Amino acid sequence: MTRLLLPPPAAVRPARSRPAWLLYAVVAWAVGYGTLRAGWLVVEAPSFGPLGTDLVVVTGWWSVALCAAAGVVGVGLARARTWRPVLAGAAWAVCAALLLSCALLLLDLVGFLILDPSPAFTLAGFLSRTGALAGALLLQAAALAHLRRFRGDCGGRGRTRSSGGPVPGWAGVAAWCAVAGCLVRLAAQAAVGFGDVPLTQGVSLALFEVGFLLAGVLLPLALVYHWGTVWPGWVPLLAGRRVPRRLLLVPAAAFAVGLIGYFGIGLAQLAVETATGTFDPGGGRYPPAFFWVAESGYWVWGWGLGVAALSHHLRTRRPCPRCGR
């Protein structure tokens, strides 16, 4: 009797090969950036302007140790032959620490977008923070490759869930939470007045105001509504065409990480200073409650934007050519 040879089921398909370049990239970054930071500590670091630092939270020799930890975890992920949840968890913990350390990148990014860098901006500080961000992205890619290789039941892209589908309820809630966070920040400013904010002076401030509303209202909602995937009919030349997914995902991810990291640190610092009685509320211009409300609004905005962006990524990614998910 002739037997048909069927392809193996998805559950036992071999995982795709490891991206070897990630190992070399992570190790090269750890050695290079770690050596640079050690050299700055031993010899002399460049001037970082009024801020006096390039990184926050993880500084000094701790930043060198963090680079060493990233290199060790990267090698461990590359050499693993089975799923190692401890290694993956360690990789994401190091990523989180690196992202927190370069939280000041949010100020750099906003300065670039409004064509008016902060007076505290220095090229050395910006490049150093960019270097820390690069390490976090490389290690995240290595951890994600490890997850896909051993936890996915697909030999192509390690997919465990299908692309497409309707917008889940939690994504809609997250998007509206982001909008609420933005509006809470505006309400806090309105409560104390706009006397210290020159609303009509300079192109830079006008760009900031427009960008603030776009990132706080339009962007979160575009991530969960149909007009965020297909250009609506009133858009000239583009009506009916698909919206490039990166057009929304790149700014959403950048601002989400920046808001969560920067204002998460700000809230922690606010709590410590309030508890120790060392809090100086803006030289007395604003009451302490303003900072609690405004920074909490920013933080909620960041989390809502990030969760909505994750949902948009999962729904709009291309199906895997091997398993169809």
C-alpha positions in Angstrom: 0.0 0.0 0.0 1.3 3.4 -0.9 1.6 5.7 2.1 1.5 9.5 1.8 4.3 11.2 3.6 2.7 14.1 5.5 4.8 17.0 6.8 5.4 16.9 10.6 2.9 18.8 12.7 3.7 22.3 13.7 4.3 21.2 17.3 7.4 19.2 16.4 8.8 21.3 13.6 12.5 22.1 14.3 13.1 25.6 15.4 14.9 27.9 13.1 18.7 28.3 13.5 20.1 30.8 16.0 21.0 34.2 14.6 24.7 33.9 15.4 25.4 37.6 14.7 23.4 38.6 17.8 26.0 36.8 20.0 28.9 38.7 18.5 27.0 42.0 18.5 26.0 41.7 22.2 29.6 40.7 23.3 31.1 43.5 21.1 28.8 46.1 22.6 29.4 44.9 26.2 33.2 45.0 25.7 33.3 48.2 23.8 30.8 50.2 25.9 32.0 48.8 29.2 35.6 49.7 28.4 34.5 53.2 27.5 32.7 53.7 30.7 35.6 52.2 32.7 38.0 54.5 30.9 35.8 57.5 31.9 35.9 56.5 35.5 39.6 55.8 35.6 40.8 58.7 33.5 38.3 61.5 32.9 34.8 61.7 31.5 33.7 64.4 29.1 31.6 67.3 30.3 27.9 66.5 30.6 26.8 70.1 31.0 24.5 71.3 33.8 23.1 67.8 34.5 26.6 66.6 35.4 25.8 63.0 34.2 25.0 61.1 31.1 23.1 58.2 32.7 20.8 58.0 35.7 19.9 55.2 38.2 22.8 52.9 37.0 26.0 55.0 37.1 29.6 54.7 38.0 31.1 51.3 38.3 27.6 49.8 38.4 27.2 50.8 34.7 30.4 48.8 33.9 29.0 45.8 35.9 25.8 46.1 33.9 27.8 45.9 30.6 29.5 42.8 31.9 26.2 41.2 32.9 24.8 41.9 29.5 27.8 40.1 27.9 27.5 37.1 30.1 23.7 36.8 29.6 24.2 37.2 25.9 26.7 34.3 25.7 24.4 32.2 27.9 21.4 32.7 25.6 23.5 31.9 22.5 24.9 28.6 24.0 21.6 27.4 25.5 20.2 24.2 24.0 16.8 24.3 25.7 14.5 27.0 27.1 16.1 28.8 30.0 13.6 31.1 31.7 16.2 32.3 34.2 18.5 33.5 31.4 15.6 35.1 29.6 14.5 36.8 32.8 18.0 38.0 33.5 18.3 39.4 29.9 15.0 41.4 30.3 16.1 42.6 33.7 19.4 43.9 32.3 17.4 45.5 29.4 15.2 47.3 31.8 18.2 48.6 33.8 19.8 49.9 30.6 16.6 51.6 29.5 16.2 53.3 32.9 19.8 54.4 32.8 19.3 56.3 29.5 15.9 57.8 30.5 17.2 61.3 29.7 17.0 60.4 26.0 13.4 61.5 26.3 14.5 65.1 26.7 16.9 64.7 23.8 14.2 63.3 21.6 11.7 66.0 22.4 14.4 68.7 21.8 15.2 67.3 18.4 11.5 67.1 17.4 10.8 70.7 18.3 14.1 71.9 16.8 15.2 73.3 20.2 17.5 71.0 22.2 17.5 71.6 26.0 20.2 73.9 27.4 21.5 70.8 29.3 22.0 68.9 26.0 25.6 67.8 25.3 26.7 65.6 22.4 28.8 63.4 24.7 25.8 62.7 26.9 23.5 62.0 24.0 25.9 59.6 22.4 26.5 57.8 25.7 22.7 57.4 26.2 22.3 56.2 22.7 25.0 53.6 23.3 23.2 52.3 26.4 20.0 52.1 24.3 21.7 50.1 21.6 22.9 47.6 24.2 19.3 47.2 25.5 17.9 46.6 22.0 20.6 44.1 21.1 20.0 42.1 24.3 16.3 42.3 23.8 16.7 40.8 20.3 18.8 38.0 21.7 16.2 37.2 24.4 13.4 37.3 21.9 15.4 35.0 19.5 15.8 32.5 22.4 12.1 32.7 23.2 11.1 32.1 19.6 13.5 29.3 19.2 12.5 27.2 22.1 8.9 28.3 23.1 7.3 28.8 19.6 5.8 25.7 18.0 6.7 27.0 14.5 9.9 26.4 12.7 9.7 29.8 10.9 9.3 32.8 13.2 8.4 31.0 16.4 4.8 32.2 16.4 2.5 31.2 19.2 -0.5 33.3 18.2 -2.1 34.4 15.0 -1.8 37.7 13.3 -4.8 39.8 12.5 -8.1 39.6 14.2 -10.3 42.2 16.0 -8.9 44.8 18.4 -9.0 43.2 21.9 -10.9 45.0 24.6 -7.8 45.5 26.7 -6.1 47.4 23.8 -9.0 49.8 23.6 -8.9 50.4 27.3 -5.1 51.0 27.2 -5.5 53.6 24.3 -8.1 55.6 26.2 -6.0 55.4 29.4 -3.2 57.0 27.4 -5.5 59.8 26.2 -6.7 60.2 29.8 -3.1 60.5 31.0 -2.4 63.2 28.5 -5.6 65.1 29.4 -4.8 64.8 33.1 -1.4 66.4 32.5 -3.1 69.3 30.7 -5.7 69.6 33.4 -2.9 69.8 36.0 -1.3 72.7 34.1 -4.6 74.4 33.7 -5.2 74.2 37.5 -2.0 76.1 38.3 -2.2 78.4 35.3 -0.2 78.9 32.2 1.6 82.0 33.5 5.1 80.4 33.3 4.4 78.8 29.9 4.9 81.2 27.0 2.2 79.7 24.8 2.6 82.1 21.9 6.4 82.5 21.8 8.5 80.7 19.3 8.1 78.0 16.6 9.6 75.4 18.9 6.9 75.8 21.5 4.2 75.6 18.8 5.7 72.4 17.5 5.8 71.0 21.1 2.1 71.8 21.6 1.1 70.1 18.3 3.3 67.1 19.0 2.0 66.8 22.5 -1.6 66.5 21.3 -0.8 64.2 18.4 1.2 61.8 20.7 -1.4 62.0 23.5 -4.7 61.8 21.6 -4.3 60.9 17.9 -1.5 58.3 18.2 -3.0 56.1 20.9 -6.4 56.0 19.2 -4.9 55.3 15.8 -3.4 52.2 17.3 -6.8 50.6 18.0 -9.2 52.1 15.4 -9.6 51.1 11.8 -8.4 54.5 10.5 -5.0 53.6 12.0 -4.6 50.7 9.6 -6.3 52.1 6.5 -6.1 55.8 5.5 -9.6 57.4 5.8 -11.4 58.8 2.8 -10.6 62.4 3.7 -6.8 62.0 3.3 -5.8 63.1 -0.1 -3.9 60.6 -2.4 -3.7 58.0 0.4 -7.4 57.3 1.0 -8.0 53.5 1.1 -4.3 52.6 1.3 -2.9 50.7 4.2 -1.1 52.8 6.8 2.6 51.7 7.1 2.7 49.9 10.5 6.1 51.5 11.4 4.6 54.9 11.0 2.7 54.3 14.2 4.7 51.7 16.0 8.1 53.5 15.9 7.0 56.7 17.6 4.6 54.9 19.9 7.3 52.5 21.2 9.8 55.3 21.5 7.5 57.6 23.5 6.1 54.8 25.6 9.5 53.6 26.7 10.6 57.2 27.3 7.6 58.2 29.3 7.5 55.0 31.4 11.2 55.2 32.2 11.7 59.0 32.7 8.5 59.6 34.7 8.8 56.3 36.6 12.1 57.5 37.9 10.6 60.9 38.6 7.7 59.5 40.6 10.2 57.3 42.6 12.4 60.4 43.3 9.3 62.4 44.2 8.2 59.7 46.7 11.7 59.6 48.3 12.1 63.3 48.6 8.6 63.7 50.0 9.3 61.0 52.6 12.6 62.6 53.6 11.3 66.2 53.6 13.8 67.3 50.9 11.3 67.9 48.1 11.5 71.4 46.5 8.4 71.9 44.5 9.8 74.0 41.6 11.1 76.8 43.8 7.6 77.3 45.2 6.0 78.1 41.8 3.8 75.0 41.9 2.2 73.1 44.8 3.5 69.5 45.5 0.2 68.0 44.3 0.8 69.4 40.8 3.9 67.2 40.4 2.2 64.1 41.7 -0.7 64.6 39.2 1.3 65.7 36.2 4.0 63.0 36.5 1.4 60.3 37.2 -0.5 61.5 34.1 2.6 61.1 32.0 3.3 57.7 33.4 -0.2 56.4 32.7 0.1 57.9 29.2 3.3 55.9 28.6 1.9 52.6 29.8 -1.4 53.0 27.8 0.6 53.9 24.7 2.9 50.9 25.1 0.1 48.4 25.6 -1.9 49.8 22.6 1.3 49.6 20.5 1.8 46.0 21.4 -1.7 45.1 20.3 -1.2 46.9 17.0 2.1 45.1 16.4 0.5 41.7 17.0 -2.5 42.4 14.8 -0.7 44.0 11.8 2.4 41.9 11.5 2.7 39.7 8.4 1.6 36.1 8.8 4.5 33.6 9.1 5.0 32.0 5.6 5.6 28.6 7.3 2.7 28.2 9.8 0.4 30.9 8.5 0.0 32.6 11.9 
